[in-house]
Each structure stands twice: as structure tokens, then as C-alpha cells.
Amino acid sequence: MTEERNKIEAVLFTTGRFLNVEEISKMASIGSIGFIKQSLDELKEEYSSKSGALEIVSDKDRWKLNIRKDYLHLTEKLLSDAELDLPAQETLAVIAYKQPAIQSDVIKTRGNKSYDHIKKLKEEGFLISEKFGRTKILKLTQKFYDYFDVVEDELKDKLIVEEKEKQEILNDSSQ
């Protein structure tokens, strides 16, 4: 494997999400898009010929290093033990959407259990809070942006686009 292919593989491993060729090019500091595409095809073939737990998957010119389905059951248990549970993730999503969020609004939206979620999210370092009258203002920390691999300025744009897409789907299904 060449040094450049190693860089591409390292980028895929580290990000853990789908990336387009331009993102890979930038992160790996490789200028040739053609070389990256060829290397990705070779890596995908190489991983598929191994009997390992990893695979390279592609979806509409986006690429990701992934765990094969046969081994997902092992990692799901590990992740669910170590990571945030679904209700806490949903509370965090509401906070991220409103960023900065007023705690009383989050509680109205998510219910009283959100107090526990907010406490855990603060303990885990995803949030900070500041007094705001009789409630608090909740703000995302840098750990949130690093952990979920999002850029602060792009977060709200992504959430707005996803919300519009959801609304379009709901509108289409109701007609």
C-alpha cells in the first residue's frame, strides 16, 4: 500500500462517517481526485477480499470505513454501554437545534426527564449552562462539535435542511 493510500485509509478510519472525494482529498492532503477514486476502489476491493471485520462502503460517491454487519452486534453493546442513551441524544438534538437553548423550553419540549439528560450531558462535557433569570441557557461545547464531527456554523444549516426534508416527506405522504 502506498503512503497516499495509507492516508486515505487513516482518514476513513478516523472520521467514521461518509465522506465525499473532495473531503477525503482535503483531509489527506492529496490533490488528485482521480488518484483518490482509484485508491478508494482498490481499498474497497482489498477489504472485501479479506475475511476481516471491516469493510469500505460507498453510497453515491461517498465513502466510509465500516464494521461488517456480521460484527455489529458486538459493537452495538459496547456503544450502548459507553455512549449516550437515545433519550439523552434526542434532548441533545433539541438543544443543538435551538443553540443556545433555554432550559425551560427544552423541558417543555422533552419533558421532566430532560433534567436528568441535561445533567448527564453536562457531566459528559457536551453542554455548559449559564443562569438566565429563573432558568438557564444551555450551550454546546467544543467537545460536542468534535465528537459529532460538525462545524459550528454548518450545524444549524444542516438541521434546517433535514427538518425541511422531513416536512416534505410528511406532506407527500399525506396527499
C-alpha positions as CSV (number, residue, x, y, z in Angstrom):
1,M,0.0,0.0,0.0
2,T,1.3,3.4,-0.9
3,E,1.7,6.3,1.6
4,E,-1.2,8.1,0.0
5,R,-3.5,5.1,0.3
6,N,-2.5,4.8,3.9
7,K,-3.5,8.4,4.4
8,I,-6.9,7.8,2.7
9,E,-7.4,4.7,4.9
10,A,-6.5,6.7,8.0
11,V,-9.0,9.5,7.1
12,L,-11.8,7.0,6.7
13,F,-10.9,5.2,9.9
14,T,-10.7,8.4,11.9
15,T,-13.8,10.2,10.7
16,G,-16.1,7.2,11.0
17,R,-18.7,8.8,8.7
18,F,-19.4,9.1,5.0
19,L,-17.1,11.5,3.1
20,N,-17.1,12.6,-0.5
21,V,-13.9,12.5,-2.5
22,E,-13.3,16.2,-2.1
23,E,-13.4,16.0,1.7
24,I,-11.0,13.0,1.6
25,S,-8.7,15.0,-0.7
26,K,-8.6,17.9,1.7
27,M,-8.1,15.8,4.8
28,A,-5.5,13.5,3.3
29,S,-3.7,16.4,1.6
30,I,-3.9,14.7,-1.8
31,G,-4.7,16.8,-4.8
32,S,-5.6,14.2,-7.4
33,I,-9.2,13.3,-7.3
34,G,-8.7,10.6,-9.8
35,F,-6.0,9.0,-7.7
36,I,-8.3,9.1,-4.7
37,K,-11.1,7.5,-6.6
38,Q,-8.8,4.8,-7.9
39,S,-7.4,4.2,-4.4
40,L,-10.8,4.0,-2.8
41,D,-11.9,1.4,-5.4
42,E,-8.7,-0.6,-4.6
43,L,-9.2,-0.3,-0.9
44,K,-12.8,-1.4,-1.2
45,E,-11.7,-4.5,-3.2
46,E,-8.9,-5.2,-0.8
47,Y,-11.2,-5.1,2.2
48,S,-13.9,-7.2,0.5
49,S,-11.4,-9.9,-0.3
50,K,-10.3,-10.1,3.4
51,S,-12.3,-12.0,5.9
52,G,-11.9,-9.2,8.4
53,A,-14.5,-7.3,10.5
54,L,-14.1,-4.1,8.4
55,E,-15.3,-3.1,5.0
56,I,-15.3,0.0,2.9
57,V,-18.8,1.0,1.7
58,S,-19.7,3.6,-0.8
59,D,-23.0,5.4,-1.4
60,K,-23.5,8.0,-4.1
61,D,-19.8,8.8,-4.4
62,R,-19.4,9.0,-0.6
63,W,-17.1,6.6,1.3
64,K,-16.9,5.1,4.7
65,L,-14.9,2.5,6.6
66,N,-17.4,0.4,8.4
67,I,-17.9,-2.7,10.5
68,R,-19.4,-5.6,8.7
69,K,-22.9,-6.4,9.6
70,D,-21.8,-9.8,11.0
71,Y,-19.9,-8.0,13.7
72,L,-22.3,-5.1,14.5
73,H,-23.9,-6.9,17.4
74,L,-20.6,-6.8,19.3
75,T,-20.1,-3.0,18.8
76,E,-23.7,-2.1,19.5
77,K,-23.5,-3.5,23.0
78,L,-20.2,-1.6,23.6
79,L,-21.5,1.6,22.3
80,S,-24.8,1.5,24.2
81,D,-22.9,0.9,27.4
82,A,-20.5,3.7,26.9
83,E,-22.4,6.3,24.9
84,L,-25.4,8.4,25.5
85,D,-28.8,6.7,25.5
86,L,-31.4,7.6,22.9
87,P,-33.5,9.9,25.1
88,A,-30.3,11.9,26.1
89,Q,-29.3,12.0,22.4
90,E,-32.8,13.4,21.5
91,T,-32.5,16.0,24.2
92,L,-29.1,17.0,22.9
93,A,-30.5,17.2,19.4
94,V,-33.2,19.7,20.6
95,I,-30.5,21.8,22.3
96,A,-28.3,21.7,19.2
97,Y,-31.3,22.8,17.0
98,K,-32.1,25.7,19.3
99,Q,-28.5,26.5,20.2
100,P,-28.3,28.3,22.5
101,A,-31.3,26.8,24.2
102,I,-33.3,28.0,27.1
103,Q,-33.6,25.1,29.6
104,S,-37.3,25.7,30.4
105,D,-38.0,25.4,26.6
106,V,-36.1,22.2,26.4
107,I,-38.1,20.8,29.4
108,K,-41.4,21.8,27.8
109,T,-40.4,20.1,24.6
110,R,-38.8,16.9,26.0
111,G,-40.5,16.6,29.4
112,N,-39.2,16.5,33.0
113,K,-36.8,13.6,32.3
114,S,-34.7,16.1,30.4
115,Y,-33.4,17.5,33.6
116,D,-31.6,14.1,34.0
117,H,-30.4,14.2,30.4
118,I,-29.1,17.8,30.8
119,K,-27.2,16.8,33.9
120,K,-25.6,13.8,32.2
121,L,-24.8,15.9,29.1
122,K,-23.1,18.5,31.3
123,E,-21.2,15.8,33.1
124,E,-20.0,14.3,29.8
125,G,-18.9,17.7,28.7
126,F,-21.3,18.2,25.8
127,L,-23.0,21.2,27.4
128,I,-22.4,24.2,29.6
129,S,-25.1,26.3,31.3
130,E,-25.4,29.8,32.5
131,K,-28.0,31.4,34.7
132,F,-30.7,33.2,32.7
133,G,-33.3,34.7,35.1
134,R,-35.1,31.8,36.7
135,T,-33.9,29.3,34.2
136,K,-30.6,28.5,32.4
137,I,-29.2,29.0,28.9
138,L,-27.7,25.7,27.5
139,K,-24.8,25.9,25.1
140,L,-22.9,23.3,23.2
141,T,-19.2,22.8,24.0
142,Q,-16.3,22.2,21.6
143,K,-16.5,18.5,22.7
144,F,-19.9,18.3,21.0
145,Y,-18.6,19.6,17.7
146,D,-15.5,17.4,17.9
147,Y,-17.5,14.3,19.0
148,F,-20.2,14.6,16.3
149,D,-17.7,15.9,13.7
150,V,-19.7,19.0,12.8
151,V,-18.7,22.6,12.2
152,E,-20.5,25.1,14.4
153,D,-21.6,27.4,11.6
154,E,-22.8,24.4,9.5
155,L,-24.8,22.7,12.2
156,K,-28.0,24.9,12.1
157,D,-28.0,24.8,8.3
158,K,-27.9,21.0,8.3
159,L,-30.6,20.8,10.9
160,I,-32.8,23.2,9.0
161,V,-32.3,21.2,5.7
162,E,-33.1,17.9,7.5
163,E,-36.3,19.4,9.0
164,K,-37.4,20.7,5.6
165,E,-36.8,17.3,4.1
166,K,-38.8,15.7,6.8
167,Q,-41.7,18.1,6.3
168,E,-41.7,17.5,2.5
169,I,-41.9,13.7,3.2
170,L,-44.8,14.2,5.6
171,N,-46.5,16.5,3.1
172,D,-46.0,14.0,0.3
173,S,-47.3,11.1,2.4
174,S,-50.4,13.0,3.5
175,Q,-51.5,13.7,-0.1
